[in-house]
Amino acid sequence: MNDFSRRTALKSAAVVAGVTGAGGVAAGRAGRRVTTYVFVTGANGGLSADAELVLRGHRTVAVELPGHLATDEQFRSAYQVPQDTEALATAPSVMAKITLDDYAAATVATVRRAAKHGPVILVGGSMGGATITKAANEVPDLIDRLVYDSAFCCTKLPSPEAYLATPEGKPSQIGAILGGVAADPRVIGAIRINWRLADPKFLGPLKAALMADSSEAEFMAMLNGSLPDDSLHIGSADARGRKETWGRVPRTYIRHTEDRVIPSALQNRMIKEADSLTPRNRFDVRTVRTAHAPSRAAWKQIVDILDDLA
């Protein structure tokens, strides 16, 4: 659920920022090749990158994941107020057949283009960690660093769902989203959440799970930037990093100590297992005191970390 569109971000359709000269060299960087941060959203995330990194002299772009585009009919008239709940419960979903391989292919395509102009740092939040791992399996030599921002990093176990089933994962409060389910997944082929519900029995547990340290305004902004539909196939897909490919790429893990979706103990387990697979290429671990979806103040700390990695 860690969506970069939820954090004072720019819409990626307008952002592959930085004025470049011949060979992709930015004029403002005195001949240095500028780093491009490629962002991969988590579940239900929109398409956005980060403005502050651009203002610090970098480029940022968000991967246009299948099913997440403005043209993909995620938003429909039935989702407007007054809502047509019967239509929401039956309308087919564009996400029905989208898989982790589709996400990885879109990410690889973006990385290939960005890598022509300089170093690439590939950043994944939450479920986006599964996507960046798959991409690194495919094009490890085009990625200068992987960053897992409180994200799933699968090595010993195959999938995010497998990690959530562990003793470290069972305390997860990810189930708080179930109060907003708007359709039977067997009918629409995806999971559809009605983020526009005003029921405190839904919103209270959801805020506690996702953004306990954020203001009410930040929480509402996050809900209004979330897509209703998400794939049923991502969480159970094999997302293991391979030692000979993914394992060659330097990597950073940004731990969120107050995360109730991917609890700290689970983050630590994934870090430990990844380091065990590649003991000569261990995680650079950073820590931020924030919930799963960071507050505005915490995101500023994360930006400082990302900037430091360039």
C-alpha positions as CSV (number, residue, x, y, z in Angstrom):
1,M,0.0,0.0,0.0
2,N,3.0,2.3,0.0
3,D,2.0,4.6,-2.9
4,F,4.4,7.4,-4.0
5,S,1.4,9.3,-5.3
6,R,0.5,9.8,-1.7
7,R,3.5,11.8,-0.8
8,T,3.6,15.3,-2.2
9,A,4.5,13.9,-5.5
10,L,4.2,15.0,-9.2
11,K,2.2,13.1,-11.8
12,S,4.7,11.1,-13.7
13,A,3.2,11.9,-17.0
14,A,4.9,15.3,-16.7
15,V,8.0,14.2,-15.0
16,V,11.2,12.9,-16.4
17,A,12.8,16.1,-15.2
18,G,16.2,17.7,-15.7
19,V,17.4,19.6,-18.7
20,T,19.9,17.4,-20.6
21,G,22.5,18.1,-23.2
22,A,24.3,15.7,-25.5
23,G,24.7,12.2,-24.1
24,G,22.2,12.8,-21.3
25,V,24.5,15.2,-19.3
26,A,22.6,17.8,-17.3
27,A,23.8,21.3,-17.6
28,G,23.2,22.1,-14.0
29,R,25.5,19.3,-12.8
30,A,28.8,20.5,-14.4
31,G,29.2,17.5,-16.6
32,R,28.0,14.8,-14.2
33,R,25.6,12.2,-15.5
34,V,22.4,12.7,-13.6
35,T,20.8,9.9,-11.6
36,T,17.2,8.9,-12.6
37,Y,15.0,7.6,-9.8
38,V,12.5,5.2,-11.2
39,F,9.6,4.7,-8.8
40,V,7.3,1.6,-8.7
41,T,4.1,2.0,-6.7
42,G,2.6,-0.5,-4.4
43,A,-1.0,-1.8,-4.4
44,N,-3.7,0.6,-5.6
45,G,-1.1,3.3,-6.3
46,G,-1.3,6.0,-9.0
47,L,1.5,7.2,-11.2
48,S,3.8,9.7,-9.7
49,A,7.4,10.6,-8.9
50,D,9.0,13.1,-6.5
51,A,9.3,16.9,-7.1
52,E,11.9,17.5,-4.3
53,L,14.4,15.1,-5.9
54,V,14.0,17.0,-9.2
55,L,14.7,20.3,-7.4
56,R,17.9,18.7,-6.0
57,G,19.1,18.1,-9.5
58,H,18.0,14.5,-10.2
59,R,15.5,13.1,-12.6
60,T,12.4,11.1,-11.4
61,V,9.9,9.1,-13.3
62,A,7.2,6.6,-12.2
63,V,6.7,3.3,-14.1
64,E,3.4,3.3,-16.0
65,L,2.1,0.0,-14.6
66,P,-0.6,-1.8,-16.6
67,G,-4.0,-1.0,-15.2
68,H,-2.8,2.1,-13.4
69,L,-3.1,4.6,-16.3
70,A,-5.8,7.3,-16.5
71,T,-7.1,5.5,-19.7
72,D,-7.6,2.2,-17.9
73,E,-11.1,2.8,-16.6
74,Q,-10.2,2.5,-12.9
75,F,-12.5,5.4,-12.2
76,R,-16.1,5.2,-13.5
77,S,-19.3,7.1,-13.0
78,A,-20.5,4.4,-10.5
79,Y,-17.7,5.4,-8.2
80,Q,-18.9,9.0,-8.1
81,V,-21.4,10.3,-5.5
82,P,-24.1,9.1,-5.2
83,Q,-22.5,5.8,-5.9
84,D,-24.0,3.0,-7.8
85,T,-23.0,0.2,-5.5
86,E,-24.7,-2.5,-7.7
87,A,-22.6,-1.4,-10.7
88,L,-19.4,-1.3,-8.6
89,A,-20.1,-4.9,-7.5
90,T,-20.4,-6.2,-11.0
91,A,-18.4,-4.1,-13.4
92,P,-15.4,-6.1,-14.8
93,S,-12.0,-5.0,-13.8
94,V,-9.2,-3.9,-16.0
95,M,-6.8,-5.6,-13.5
96,A,-8.3,-9.1,-13.9
97,K,-5.6,-10.5,-16.0
98,I,-2.6,-8.4,-15.0
99,T,0.3,-10.3,-13.5
100,L,3.6,-9.6,-11.8
101,D,5.3,-10.4,-15.1
102,D,3.3,-7.5,-16.7
103,Y,4.5,-5.1,-14.0
104,A,8.1,-6.3,-14.4
105,A,8.0,-5.9,-18.2
106,A,6.7,-2.3,-17.8
107,T,9.5,-1.6,-15.2
108,V,12.2,-3.1,-17.4
109,A,11.1,-1.0,-20.3
110,T,11.3,2.2,-18.2
111,V,14.7,1.2,-16.8
112,R,16.1,0.6,-20.3
113,R,15.1,4.0,-21.4
114,A,16.3,5.8,-18.3
115,A,19.7,3.9,-18.3
116,K,20.6,5.5,-21.6
117,H,21.0,8.9,-19.8
118,G,22.9,7.9,-16.7
119,P,22.6,5.9,-13.4
120,V,19.3,4.4,-12.4
121,I,18.1,3.9,-8.8
122,L,15.0,1.7,-8.9
123,V,12.7,2.4,-5.9
124,G,9.8,0.2,-4.8
125,G,7.3,0.7,-2.0
126,S,5.3,-2.0,-0.3
127,M,4.1,-4.5,-3.0
128,G,6.3,-2.6,-5.4
129,G,9.2,-4.5,-3.9
130,A,8.1,-7.6,-5.7
131,T,8.2,-5.8,-9.0
132,I,11.6,-4.2,-8.6
133,T,13.1,-7.6,-7.7
134,K,11.7,-9.2,-10.8
135,A,13.0,-6.3,-12.9
136,A,16.5,-6.7,-11.4
137,N,16.4,-10.4,-12.3
138,E,16.0,-9.3,-15.9
139,V,18.3,-6.3,-16.3
140,P,20.7,-6.2,-13.3
141,D,23.4,-4.4,-15.3
142,L,21.1,-1.4,-16.0
143,I,20.3,-0.8,-12.4
144,D,22.8,1.0,-10.2
145,R,20.9,0.5,-6.9
146,L,17.6,-1.0,-5.7
147,V,15.7,0.7,-2.9
148,Y,13.0,-1.1,-0.9
149,D,11.0,1.4,1.0
150,S,9.3,-0.8,3.6
151,A,8.7,-3.1,0.7
152,F,8.5,-6.9,0.1
153,C,11.9,-8.4,-0.7
154,C,11.4,-12.1,-1.4
155,T,14.4,-14.5,-1.4
156,K,13.9,-17.6,0.8
157,L,10.1,-17.6,0.4
158,P,8.5,-17.1,-2.9
159,S,5.9,-14.4,-2.5
160,P,4.6,-11.5,-0.4
161,E,1.7,-13.7,0.7
162,A,4.1,-16.4,1.9
163,Y,6.0,-13.8,4.0
164,L,2.7,-12.5,5.5
165,A,1.9,-16.0,6.6
166,T,5.1,-16.2,8.7
167,P,5.1,-15.6,12.5
168,E,6.7,-12.2,11.7
169,G,4.0,-11.4,9.2
170,K,0.9,-12.6,11.0
171,P,0.5,-9.4,13.1
172,S,0.1,-7.4,9.9
173,Q,-3.1,-5.3,9.8
174,I,-3.4,-5.5,6.1
175,G,-6.9,-6.9,6.6
176,A,-8.1,-3.5,7.5
177,I,-8.8,-2.9,3.8
178,L,-11.4,-5.6,3.7
179,G,-14.0,-3.3,5.3
180,G,-14.0,-1.4,2.0
181,V,-14.4,-4.3,-0.4
182,A,-16.9,-3.3,-3.0
183,A,-17.2,-6.5,-5.1
184,D,-16.8,-10.2,-5.0
185,P,-13.3,-10.9,-6.5
186,R,-14.7,-14.0,-8.2
187,V,-17.1,-11.8,-10.1
188,I,-14.9,-9.0,-11.2
189,G,-11.6,-10.9,-11.3
190,A,-9.8,-8.4,-9.0
191,I,-10.0,-6.8,-5.6
192,R,-12.0,-3.6,-5.6
193,I,-11.9,-1.2,-2.6
194,N,-14.3,1.6,-2.1
195,W,-11.9,4.2,-0.7
196,R,-14.7,6.8,-0.7
197,L,-16.6,5.2,2.1
198,A,-17.2,7.5,5.1
199,D,-17.9,4.7,7.6
200,P,-15.7,5.2,10.7
201,K,-15.7,1.4,11.2
202,F,-13.7,1.2,8.0
203,L,-11.7,4.4,8.2
204,G,-10.6,4.1,11.8
205,P,-8.8,0.7,11.5
206,L,-7.5,1.6,8.0
207,K,-5.8,4.8,9.3
208,A,-4.4,2.8,12.2
209,A,-3.0,0.2,9.8
210,L,-1.6,2.5,7.1
211,M,-1.0,6.0,8.5
212,A,-1.2,6.1,12.2
213,D,1.3,8.9,12.5
214,S,-0.2,11.1,9.8
215,S,-2.9,13.8,10.1
216,E,-6.4,13.3,9.1
217,A,-5.9,15.5,6.0
218,E,-2.9,13.4,4.9
219,F,-4.9,10.2,5.3
220,M,-7.8,11.6,3.3
221,A,-5.5,12.8,0.6
222,M,-4.0,9.3,0.4
223,L,-7.4,7.7,0.0
224,N,-8.4,10.1,-2.8
225,G,-5.2,9.3,-4.7
226,S,-5.8,5.5,-4.5
227,L,-7.1,3.4,-7.3
228,P,-10.1,1.2,-6.5
229,D,-9.0,-2.0,-8.3
230,D,-5.9,-4.1,-7.9
231,S,-4.7,-7.4,-9.2
232,L,-5.3,-10.7,-7.4
233,H,-2.2,-12.2,-8.9
234,I,0.7,-10.0,-7.6
235,G,0.8,-11.0,-3.9
236,S,1.0,-14.7,-4.7
237,A,3.4,-14.6,-7.6
238,D,6.9,-15.9,-7.3
239,A,9.0,-12.8,-6.7
240,R,12.3,-14.3,-5.5
241,G,15.5,-12.5,-6.3
242,R,18.0,-14.7,-8.0
243,K,21.6,-14.6,-6.6
244,E,23.2,-14.5,-10.0
245,T,21.2,-11.5,-11.3
246,W,19.3,-9.5,-8.7
247,G,22.0,-10.5,-6.1
248,R,24.6,-8.4,-8.0
249,V,22.8,-5.1,-7.7
250,P,23.6,-2.9,-4.6
251,R,20.6,-2.4,-2.5
252,T,19.1,-0.3,0.3
253,Y,16.3,-1.1,2.6
254,I,14.4,1.8,4.3
255,R,12.8,0.4,7.4
256,H,9.6,1.9,8.7
257,T,9.6,1.2,12.4
258,E,5.9,1.9,13.0
259,D,4.7,-0.1,10.0
260,R,1.6,-2.2,10.9
261,V,1.2,-3.6,7.4
262,I,4.7,-5.0,6.9
263,P,5.8,-5.2,10.6
264,S,9.3,-4.4,11.6
265,A,10.0,-8.0,12.5
266,L,9.0,-9.0,9.0
267,Q,11.1,-6.3,7.4
268,N,14.1,-7.5,9.4
269,R,13.5,-11.1,8.4
270,M,13.5,-10.2,4.7
271,I,16.7,-8.2,5.1
272,K,18.4,-11.0,6.9
273,E,17.4,-13.7,4.4
274,A,18.5,-11.5,1.5
275,D,21.9,-10.9,3.1
276,S,22.2,-14.6,3.7
277,L,21.7,-15.3,0.0
278,T,24.3,-12.7,-1.0
279,P,26.7,-12.2,1.9
280,R,29.1,-10.2,-0.2
281,N,26.3,-7.8,-1.2
282,R,24.3,-6.9,1.9
283,F,21.6,-4.4,2.4
284,D,22.5,-0.9,3.3
285,V,19.8,-0.4,6.0
286,R,18.3,3.0,6.8
287,T,15.6,3.6,9.4
288,V,12.7,6.1,9.5
289,R,10.2,6.3,12.4
290,T,6.9,6.2,10.5
291,A,4.0,4.1,9.5
292,H,3.5,2.0,6.3
293,A,2.5,5.1,4.2
294,P,4.8,7.8,5.6
295,S,3.7,11.1,6.9
296,R,4.7,14.2,5.0
297,A,7.5,14.9,7.6
298,A,8.8,11.3,7.3
299,W,8.8,11.5,3.5
300,K,11.2,14.4,3.8
301,Q,13.6,12.1,5.6
302,I,13.1,9.4,3.0
303,V,13.9,12.0,0.3
304,D,17.1,12.8,2.2
305,I,18.1,9.1,2.1
306,L,17.4,8.8,-1.6
307,D,19.3,11.9,-2.4
308,D,22.3,10.6,-0.4
309,L,22.3,7.4,-2.5
310,A,22.9,9.2,-5.8
